């Protein structure tokens, strides 16, 4: 496991398994080899600044990393509420100006190189009682993530995805 984390709680990071490699840098300065070596079935778990702007981690991810991934790589985005907007409390009371999910939505529209594997918030919108029972004791904003998979560099499924 490679962890790109420019900040973080030192005590929590020290508790990570010794075989994990921590890269104490911003995503934009992480070696591209970290992403180039991801294979079919590997996971890229992303939880960044949530703000697309000039030279941000979000724009770097969308414009540099995602296009370069191999087919079959799974990508997890945290704090994605699609098909809903960000929570009203976040927007109006906290003044959070996150825009990552709007870029993600635009990225996925008409994009044959990626497929949505699971959109947790969408599932919640379809059958809330069943999921509330499943997630008892979890924060109210549960299910706010999206998993997608790179189909292939050409938009064609990999052999593993055809099975």
ABEGO torsion letter per residue (X at the ends): XBBBBABEBAAAAAABBAABBBBBBBAAABBAAAAAABBBGBBBBBBBAGBBBBGBAAAAAAAAAAAABBBGBBBBBBGBAOABBBBAAAAAAAGBABAAAAAAAAAABGBAABBBABBAAAAAAABAAAAAAAABGBBAABGBBBBBBBABAAGBBBAAAAX
